[in-house]
């Protein structure tokens, strides 16, 4: 979330798209209801189904799953055509006026630089035109044909209401009504909060779905504002923490990136990840990347990480731009992997193509699962289902099940959707043989280390040089790990005048104290300040709210630096006055920034030319994304790979995402519309929590079994009645379940044909 849960109550409009907050986030959704009741806000829902959220909405309209970019691009066109943007904000705080290179272009579904053999773009042309000083050229008049705003107008010009209707199936009058609601929040005294979840992210164009809505919020002037922002609703309580700590295999903590195979030296790695400012005088906060990286390496390797050995850079693995968990299963399938340690993860119930997952796991020598529960993945060898072509007797994989604690059985922090690190305390002892993840990983680490010490092996340095300075080497406490993530001063830290600001051995209070000379450590730079010399900031429970705006800075701790609204400097105009005094969060008082949040800004005064989007090298919110997105600098509608249309109405020559990573052998597992003409959408139910509660007695009583939702028209066509057992198939497998015939799913007219949607709850996995 750019904002936070409580802040939703400050919105004038709440848009739920790509999620079903009332059902999947019922506690957090109370703040949307607060906005409706006390702020007279409107709630609109755009969803393939009429959901529980839609049931309390002021307006609902259907959409075909996978067509969100077409819908949202149509909204952008409406806002631009009708001059319903926050013009001052757009001119001052977005890259609308910056000029793009002359050789950039878009034609028939492809941006410049596409390589069809690699299915990748050379993104060189997706960049600003630079002046003689190396800064981006600007046109404050917004008349240059290649300034971002004019290129955006040209790009979205195809997304008329008729085109949106033809692609999405949304009635034109409904689409225009949504546009009108959204357009109202371009006023300086109104904001919209957009809520999304996995209905946006779990697509081949998931990142672009989110980016399109972020672009709308920039045009409306709603980024950095109370009651605004683009707000991800995390699937469970610590998914935010997973990404924060870099648990994706190509990531490092604090959203640093693992070096690629092309970055063979520290110098090349830092050069690739430390941007140069593209407008003069900007904060360009990622320019501090070396400080974050070196401090992290000091946490990993302690005294073994020295300037002379590039802080241990050679000990980090180098990935080949595609080496993630999907690639790992591809390697398993080809017999190129011996083992897999699966911690807190259930890929057999989570990943597409369960038959491939079963086959892949069957080719391992060993599988280790670390989980409180016995999962489908740990039982893959049972091989349920007629379509699976693996003979259980031929499986040679040895499965080791290591039962771990659940979160309530140990102390620790949970990072919620709002970036709040909230400390919790152990509520009960773990049952049976279960022990903490920390103790399990400690045991594995020490045994591997011992093997290296006694037997040697390939690449011993990353293991043998790692620090492990915990009080109990076999069971590090959560408190120690949290303080390690925060970071320490390794020497007396002094300011420019020579005054000691942090003594050697003390915890840091801010990531601003990090250094790139090896004198500081921090396991995750964005967590710096979460446990300071004043104590555990995550454990704070002061819920006082003097303004009534819900910005309770004394409750827990939010990264970064306890800031509750990211880019909050944009809530004030270029002269430092709030756009909306009723939503005042920051203001320049003539000498400093004051307000009810930690300023997301430098100390530079208004009028200094320092822009508020400080993580970008130009300091501006990006309507044109430059080279950061795989599919293009502007969002574009691409059909799902298994489209029910077998074409793309916008550009038939480029049907699906041309940069989507699909492994060669997987293409044969994709169905065609002639065989599989229906759209499937999956979702959660309030009565269950992921795959974890289907065997819990009370949960099973109130929601006992898998079912499939089918619209009235399709059910009548197929002769399916309420409660019938039905079989739903893809080219990769099938499930059998009870039919729930419902009016909540409508047949949509898309590109001249009827398209029906099937609703499938996720909780029963297989």
N, C-alpha and C positions, 0 to 999 in steps of 0.2 A: 504494500500500500504506500502511495505517496503521502496519504493522510492517515487517518486511523479510524477505528470502529466508532468511537464516541462522536467523532467529528461529523459523521453522516447526518446527525441530527440538525446540523447547520445548513443543510442543502435546501434549495428551493425545488429541485428536481432530483429524483433518484432514478437512474436507468439501470436495470438489471438485464444483462445480455451475456450469454455464455455461462450462465449459472442459474441456480435456483436457491437463493439465499434463505428463504423461509423454510425450506425443507432441509437443506444441507448445512446451514449455519443458523439454526433457530435462535440461539442466544444473541449472537451479534446482530441478527436482523431486527432486533428490538429498536435499534437506533434509526433504521429506516422508518419504522412505525412512529418513533418519536418525531421525526421530521414531518411526517404526515399529520400527526395530531397537533403538535405544538407550533410547527413552523408553516403549516398549511401547504406543505410540499406536495407535489404530484409524484406518483410512482408509476413508471411505465415499464413494461416487460416485453421483450422481444425474444421469442423462444419457439422451438418446434412444437412444444406441448403447452397446453394450458395448465400451468403448474400451481402449486400452493402459493408461490409468490404472486403469480398472475391473479389468483383468487382475491387478493387484497389490493390489487393494483387499480389505479385510476384509468389505465388504458393498457390493453394487451393486443398484440398482433403477432401472427405466426411468421415463421421464416424457415426456409429449407436449410437443414443442417449443412454447414460448410460454405455458406454464401455470405458470411458476415462482412467481408471486405467490400463486396458489391453494395450492400446496404449502407455501410458507413461511408463509402466513397460518394454515394448518392447524397448523403447528409452533407458532406463537405461541399459538394457542388451547390446544394441548396443554400448553404450559409454564404458562400462566395457570391452566387448570383443575386441573392437578395440583400447583400451587404449587412448580414447579420453576424458580424464578427466584432470583437473588441479591438477596434482599429489601432488605438494608441498602444495597447499591449502588444499586438502583433508587430507593429513597426519597431517598438523599443526592445522587445524581449525575445523575438523569434528570428530565425535566419531568413525571413521572407525577402529581405532586401539584398541578400548576398547573391552574387552572380556565379552561375555554374559554367564549367568548361564548355567551350564551343563544340568539342567532339563528343559530348554526352548526347544520347538520344534514346528513343523508345519507338519500336515499330512492331506491329502485329504480335504483341504479347511478349516481346523480348527487349531487354535493355541492351545497350552497347556492351560489347566485351564477352558475349556468350560463346562458350566452347561446348558444342553438342557431344563431343566424345567424352569429355570429363564431366559433363553435366554441371559445370561450374562457370562462374563469371570471373573475368579479369576486371577488377573494379576501378582500374586506373582513371577512367573517364568520369566516374561518379564523384566528382570533387569540385571544389571552388576554383574559379579563375583567380590566380594570384597576381599581385602587383610586384613592382621591382624590389620591394622590401620583404617579400615573402608572406604578405598578409592578403586575406580574401578581399576581392573588390566588392564594393557596395553601390547600390543605387537607392538612395533614400526616397526618391520620387516614385519608386516601384513601377517605373515605365519600361525598364530594360526588358527585352523579350526573354532573356535568359536569367532574370532574377527568379529566385525560388518561388515567389508567389505566382508569377505568370506561368512558370512551368507547371505548377500545381493546378492552376486553373485549366490549362490545356490537358493535363493528364486525366482529370476527373470529368472533363466535358462529355465523355461518353456515357456517364452514369446518370442518365435521365430517370425520372420516375418510371417511365415505361420499361427501360432496361432493367431497373431494380425489380420491378414486378415480374418481368420475364425470367430473370435468373433466380430470384429469391422466392417467388410465389406469393410475396406479400401484396395484398391489395393496394392499389395506388393511393386510394384515399387514406388508408391506414398509414402508409409510408409518409405521406405529406403531413399527417397529423403529428407523427413522431418528430418530423423536422420542425414543425411549428413549436412544439414543446421545447425542444432542444435550443432552438434559435432564441427563445425568450431569455435564456441565461447568458446571452452575449452582453446584456446590460451590466454595468459596473456593480450594481447592487444585488445581483442574482448569481447563484452558482448552481452547478449540477455535479452530482457525485455519480461516477460510473462504477458499477460492481460487476466483476467477471470472475469466472472460475475455469474449471477444466473444459467447459464447453467451448472455450476459445483456444486454450493452449494445446489440446490434443488433436491437432490437425497438422498437415504438412505445411500449412502457412500460419501456424499458431502465433509465432512472434509478430507477424505482420498484422494479425487481427488486433492485437493489443496496441501496436504502434498506430494503427489507424484511429483508434479512439483517443490516443494521446494527442494526435494531430488535431482532432476536433477540440479537445480541451485547450490546446494552445490557441487555436483560432477564437475560442470563446473567452479567453483570458481567465480560465478556471484552474490553471496549474499554480500551486503555491497558495491558493486561496482556501480559507476555511469553508467547508462544505463542498469542496471541489476535488480535483485529482482523479487519478485512475487507480482503482483499488482492487487488488487481487485478493480473493477469498481463498485462503490456503486450505488444502484438503484435510489436514489434521494438524494437531497442535504444534508440531515442530518441523514442518516442511520448510518454513522460512529459515530455521536454523540450519537445515541441511544445506541449502544453497549458500547461506552466509559463511559457513565453515568450509566450503569448497569440496563437498563430498561427491560432486560430479567428477568423473575420472579425468576430464581435461581441465579442471579448475584447481586453484589453490585458495586458501582462506582469504576472505575479504574481497572476493571477486577479482583476485589476481588470476592470471592464466598460467597454466603449465607450459614450459618452453616447448616449442615445436622442433621437429627434426631439423628444420632449417636454421634454428637459432642455437648454434653450437657453442657460442661464447656468451658470457655475461653481457659483454658490450652489445652484441647484436640483439640479445633478448631485451635489454633495457631500452635500446633504441627503438625497437618495434612496439614497445608498450608504454613509452613515455612521450606523450604528444607534445608538439610545439604549439604555442598559441597561434591561432589563425586570425585574430584581431588584436591590435596592440593593447597592452595594459590589463589583460584579463587574468583572473585567478588561476584558471587552468589547473584545477586541483590534482588531476591525474599526473601532473608534472612532478608530484611527490612520490611517484611509483617506486623509485629506488629506495626511499626511506621505508616504505611499507615492506618491500621485498627483503631488504637486508635485515630488518628487525625480525621478520618472520624466520629467516634462515638462522639467526642467532637463537631463536626459540627452538628450532629443530636440532641444531648441532652445537650450540653453546660455544665453548672455547675452540672447538675444532673448526668452526667457521671463521676464517680470517680473510683479510683483504688479499693476502698473498695467494690464497686458493679460490679467489672470487666467491668467498662466503659459502663454499661448498656447492656452487652452481652445477658442477659436473656430476654431483650425486643425485640430482633430480632426473627422473625419466624424461625423455623427449618424445612427444606424441606426434603422430603423422597426420593430424588434422581430421582424422576419422576414427580415432581409437577411443571409443566410448563403450558403454555397456552393450549397445546394439551390435557394434563391430565385434565385441568379445564373443557374443553368442554366434555370430557368423563364423568366427574362427573355431568355436567349439564344434559347429556343424561340419566343418571341414577337417575335424580331427587334429587341429593345431594347438589345442589347449589340454593340459593335464588336469588342472584343478580349478575350483571356483569357491571362494569364500563369500557367502551370501548373508549379509548382516542386516536385519530389520527390513527385509525386502522379500517380496513374493512374486518373482517374475512370471511364474506359470499362470498366475491369476491376473497379472498386470499387463503383460506384453501381448502384442498381436501375434497371431499364428501359434497357438499353443502346441500344435503338433510339431512344429520346428523346434520349439523350446524343449519339448520332451526328447526329441531325437538328439538335440545338442547335449542335454544333460546326460543322456545315455552313453555318450562317447567319452565322458570324463573318467579319469582314474579315481578322483575323489571329489566329493561335494561336502562343504561345511556350511551348515545353516546355524545362524545365531539369532534366536527369536524367542519371545516368551511362549509362542504357540507352535504347535505342529502344523506346518503350512502345506498347501498343495505342492509347493516346490520340493519340500523335504520328502514328500510322498510320491514324487513323479514316477517312480519305478512301479507303482501299482497300476499305472497305465490304463485308467478307466476310459471307456469310450470305444465304439466300434471302429471309428475312423483312424485311430492311432495305429501306425504300422510298425511299432517297435515291439518285439517279443520280449516280455519281461525277463524270461529266462536267459536272454542273451545280454542283458545289461550287466556291465562289469563295474559300474560306478559304486564305490564305497561311500555311503552317506554317514556323516557325523553330525548328530544333532546336539547343539550346545544350548541348553535352555538359559535364557537371560532374564533379568528383571524387567518389569514394565516400569514406566516412569514414576509411578506412585510408590515404588519400593526402594527408592533411593533419593537423596537430595539432588538438586540440579536446577538448571534453568530451562525454560521453554520460551522460544521466540515465536510470538503469534503473528498473525497477518500484518499487524500494525508496526512490526519491527520492535515490539516491546519485549525485552528480556525480563521475564518474571521468574523470580526464584521460588522454588517450592521445596517443601520438606517431606522427608520420608513418612509415608502413612502406614506402612505395614512391612513386615519381613517377607521376602520372596519365598514361595513355596518350594518344597522338594529340593532338587539339586540346583535350582536356578541361582545364578550369581550375576553380578553386574557386567555390562559390556566392557567396562574398563578393566575389570579383573580378567575377563576372558581374553581380551586383546593383549593384555600384559603377559599372560601366560604364553600365548602364541609367540609374541615378540621375543621373550627371553629364551624360549626353546630354539627359535630360528637363530638367534644370536649365538647361542651355545654351539649349534651345529656349524656355523661359520667359523667360530673360534677353534673348534676341534678338527673339523674336516675341510675347511676352506670352501671355495665355491665361486661362482661368477658374481662380480660386482658386490664385494663384501662391504665397501665403504658406507653406502647409505644406511646399512643396519648397524655396523660396528661403531660408527661415529655419532649416532643419534644420542641426544641427551635423554636421561631418564632419572632426573634428580628429585624424585618424589619421596616423601617420608616413608611410605610403604611401597617399595619398588614393585611388589606383586599386585598391589591394589591401590592405584592413585585415587585420591579423593576427588569428588567433583569440585570442591572448593579450590584445591590446588590447580586443577585444570582450568578453572574459570580465571584464576589470577594469572596463569600462564598466558591465556588468550588475551587478557588485558595488557600485560606487558610491564617490564621493569626498567629502571635506569641501571645500567651496568657500571657506570662511573658517575661521579657528581656531574650533573648537567647544569651548564651555566648559560645565562642569557648573553646578549651582545655586549653588555657592560661588565661581564665577569661575575655577576651575582649567581649564586647557586639557586636553581629553581626546583631541582629534584635531587635528593641525596642518593648516593649509590645504594642499591638494594631496595629502594622504595618503589612502590607501584606507581605507574604513570596515571595522570589525570585526564590526558587528552592525546589524541593521535597527533596533535600539533607538536608534541614533545618528541616525536620519533626522529631518529637521525639515520643517515645512510653510511655512517663511519664505524658501525659495529658497537656503538656505545648504548644502544637500546635494544630491547627485545619486545616482541609482541606477536603472539600466535595468530591473531586476527585483528588487523588494524582498526576495523570498524567497531570492534568491541572495546577499544581503548577508552577508558573512562567508566567502564561498567563495574570495576572493583578498584577503588582508589584508596589512598591512605585514610580517607574518611570512612571506609568500610564498603560493604556489599551494596552497591546502588540498586541492584536488581531486587533486593529484598525490601525496598522501601514500600510503604503502604499508606502514604498520605494522599487522600483522595480529595483534598480541598480544591475548589474550583471557583475562585473569587469572581471571575467574569461571567460564569454560567455558560461558557462556550465549550466546555468539556476538555480543555487543555490542562490536564492534571499532571504537572511536571514533577510532582512529588510521588507519583505512583510508579513503581518499578523504574525502568530505565530503557530508553529507546535509542537505537543506533541511528544516525551517528550523533554523538555528544549529547544525548537526551533530546534531540530535536524531534518534535512530533509531526511537523509538516515540512516535507522536503521542498526545497526551493521557495521557502516562505518569503524571501526578499521580493519575489514577484507579486506579493500581495499589496505592495505599495508602488506608487507610480515612480517615474524616474527622479522626482524631486523628494521622494521619501515619505509622501503622504498616502495613507491607505486608500485604495480604490473605493472601498466600502467601509466607512467608519464603524458601522455596526459589526463588521467582521474584522476589526482591527486586531492584528496579531503582532505586527511590527510597525515602528515609526521612527523616523530620524528626528531627534529632539534638538538638533543644532550642533551637537557635539558627539553623539553616539546613537546607536540603534537601541531602542527600548521596546518592550512589549511582553507578550505572554508566551513566547517561545524562544528557543535558542536561535539566534539569527543565522540563517544559512547564507553567509556572505562574508566578505572580508571587512576590515574596519574602514574601507574606503567610503567617503561620504557620497551622497547623491550628487549627480552631475559630474562625477569623476570619470565616467565612461566605462566603469566596471559593471559588467552585465551579471544578472542574478543566477544564471544556470551555470554554476561555477565548475561543474564536472566536465563541461564541454570546453574545448580549446578556444572557441569563439564566444563562450559565455552565454549562448543563446539556446533556447529550445528549438529543436530541429524539425522543421516541416519536411526537409529533404535530409535523408539519413546518411548521406555520403556513403562510405564503404562498409558500414557496420552490419548490414543485413545481407543474407545469402541470396535473396530473390530479387532485390532491387532497392533503389533509394526511395521510391514511392511504392506504396502498396498497390497490388494489382490482383484482380479476381482470377484465380485459377480453380478449376473444378477438382473435387476429390479424385484421387487416382481411380477409385471405383465409382465413378460418377453414374448416376442413373440416366444421364443424357447421352453418354458416349460421345459428347462433343462439348465445346465451350462456345456458347453463343456470342461471346465477345471476339474471340479469335480462334477459329477451329484448328489452326495449324499449331497452336500451343495450348493443349487442353488442360494439363495439370502442371503443378509447380515444376518448372524446368530445372530447378536446383535442388529438388527433394532428393535426399540420399536413399536410394533403393538398391539393395544388393542384387546382383545379376540374376541369381537363381530365384529371387522372390517375385520377379515379374510374372512368372508362370503361375504364381499363387493368387494373382489378382483376377477378380471376376469381372465379367462384362455385363452391361445393363440388360442384354437379351436373356442372360441366365439369372441374374440377381437384380431385379428391377426396383427393389425397395430400398429406402434409406433406413439405416439402423442408428439409433442414438441411445447412449447409455447414461445412467444417472444414479444418484444416491437417494435413499429413503431415510426419513428421520428415525425410523425404528431400528436401524442397524448402523454400525460403524465400520466402514470398509468391509474387509472379509473376516473381521475378527470376532464378530458377535453372532454369526449364524448358528453356532452351537450353544450359545448361552440360553438358558431355559426361558427367561422372561422375554428376551428379544424374539426367540423363536415362537413364543406363544402369540405375540402381537403381530408378527410378520413371518409366517412359518415357512414359506417356500418361494422359489423363483417363479416369477410370472412374466408374461409378455403383454404389453399394451398394444392393442390394435384398434385403429379407427373404425367407426361404424361402417363406412362404405366398403373398405377392404374386407372386413369380416363378412359382410353380406355377400360380396362377390365370391369369397372362398367358402362360404357355407360354415363359417366358424361361429360357434355360440359361446356365451359366457361360461367359463369353466372347462371348456374343451382342452385336451392336451394337444399342443401344437409343436411342430419342429421348425426351428429357424436356422437356416444354413447360410454359410458363406463358402467360398472355395477352399477355405482352410479348416472347416469343421462345422459343428452344429451344437445346438442345445435343444432340449425338450422341456417344455414348461406349460403351466396353465395359461390359458388365454383370458385376458381382461379386455372385454370389448368396451370401448369408451368413446365419448364425444370430445375428449380432451385433445385428440390428435385429428387434424383435418387433412383431407386430401388437398394438395396444392396444385394449381395449374402452372407448370413450368415449361417454358419453351414449347408451348403447344401441346404438352402431354400431361396426364394426371400422374402425380408423384405422391406415393404414400410413404409414411414413416412408421417404423416399428420402435416401440420404447422398451428398453431392456435394463432393468436394475442390475447393478454390478455385484451385489453383496455375496452372491452364492458362487462367484468365480466360475467354476467348471460345472 
